[in-house]
């Protein structure tokens, strides 16, 4: 599948911000399930962009503005060719032991209710069966509701509410998997929607869990499926903060507003030569 992504994030400030620093995880890497054929990142102000990699192997750009500005737009666009690997992540160089992803974070620490939920999957069979049982149970228990939570909600808080967005589903799944002793991590990326809706309000998120003998496997509890060719993987981390597409701060500027414009669409396959 050929997927075209155009993603613009605009920050507007009540007064000119003297200096803006951002950390951008917006650039995907190729693996056996996705080939990045074209990708570009740009801003609409004078800024320095420094590319590097973080500890999780994500492509990271550090952005520094050069002069005061009352708005900042960061745009990425590109084309990714994907194939279905049944959710199994292949062709990625792992820099860290899977055991690192057993570590709890403030966003993924389970409470008593979440621990009880995780334990219900312990008797489902082997590790892979337990993970599929967790995904099915979570998908059936939670309701997808935009605005029910925000970026600061923890897995336990969202689980208690019984509703949230893909970020919440992913972090709840991660918390439950780690409770079962299974390494799990948060993944940010994009999803080509099956209903044909091209314009989206935000990027997508899901979880990956490590199963001995298979490696890392994706689980999208919000949709109740393992990621396939409609998914573009961008970054991974211990939780949503570690894989956040954009994090940063501004000096001066006063009140800040945010606008996100994202389109994810399928491109027609190249015509076969006669």
Protein Blocks (a to p, Z undefined) as FASTA:
>chain_A
ZZddddddddddfbdcfbdcddddfbccddfkbccfbdcdddfbdcdddddddfkopacd
ddddfbdcfbdcdddddddddddeehpaghiacfbdfklmmpccfklcccfklmmmmmmm
mmnopfklmmmmmmmmmmmmpccdehjacfklcfklmmmnopacfklmmmmmmmmmmmno
pacdddddddddfklpabdfbdcdddddddehklpadddfknopacdfkbccfbdcfblm
lmgfbgcddeehiaadddddddddddddddddZZ
